[in-house]
Amino acid sequence: MKDLQEILAIARQVGWEAADILRSYYHGTGKDSNLAVQYKQDEPVTIADVAVSQYILEKLQANLGDEDFIYISEETYQALSKSAQPSTPWVWIIDPLDGTRGFIEKTGEYAIHIALVKETRPVLAVVAVPEAQKLYYATKGGGTFRETRDSCVRLQVSSDKPVEDLTLVVSRSHRNQRLNYLLQNLPCQNQKAVGSVGCKIATIVEQQAEIYISLSGKSAPKDWDIAAPELILTEAGGKFTHFDGTALEYNTDDINQWGGLLASNSEYHHVLCTQAERILAQFKDS
């Protein structure tokens, strides 16, 4: 198998190329600017999702092959029985278009997630934000970087704010009563609405916000929503855990990330996790 830096160079190149394809659909300059929106379990899927998924998979497989890796993409995922899975511990987890609603509604807030997971934890991540012309990448133990077409800068999350001055980055959609109750009762009330988990985490590593909370309801975010953004955040000094402090796991029997998840610049992470659990307990009692 190639070493991790060689694999990262391939993933970054694929990320940039995929970003260009998405932008051509977004701006109506592609060969088919009709997005052909369909709905799968109440979530929109466009022709761009499918085209970029196919492109990423073909490019990675052409460069890396199938021998050492399993490939899981949101648009092609089918649950594999454990007996049917190859024995390799290396799994690519890909979201070709995170933030499809923002893509359709032309908010500019959509991203591409490409993560390489070893067993259950990410070791390499690329998050491309096409409309910002930025690509974020990280490797386990190697830090987080923001790449543009002509520069590359290492990123670190912010610190030294009192807890009440922290800003939460929140969804424009995907809200429910429990989440609203939780957000209303946290000590920090500054909010910034951003679509796409990748764009939310980019906002934190760019020091424009400090906290993101995911709280599953009838559905939950999937592995491909979270795996790449998590490593981008943690390698920049942040934290991304369940409310009880346990680590997230990917490539398990369940692709859903159930429960409460908190991403932060790490400064008040444990305090906010504890408060979130206490506030939600009060919601059950109310």
Secondary structure, 3 states (H helix, E strand, C coil): CCCHHHHHHHHHHHHHHHHHHHHHHHCCCCCCCCCCCEEECCEEECHHHHHHHHHHHHHHHHHHCCCCCEEEECCCCCCCCHHHCCCCCEEEEEEEEECHHHHHHCCCCCEEEEEEEECCEEEEEEEEEHHHCEEEEEECCCEEEEECCCCEEEECCCCCCCHHHCEEEECCCCCCHHHHHHHHHCCCCEEEECCCHHHHHHHHHCCCCCEEEEECCCCCCEHHHHHHHHHHHHCCCCEEEECCCCECCCCCCCCECCCEEEEECCCCHHHHHHHHHHHHHHHHHC
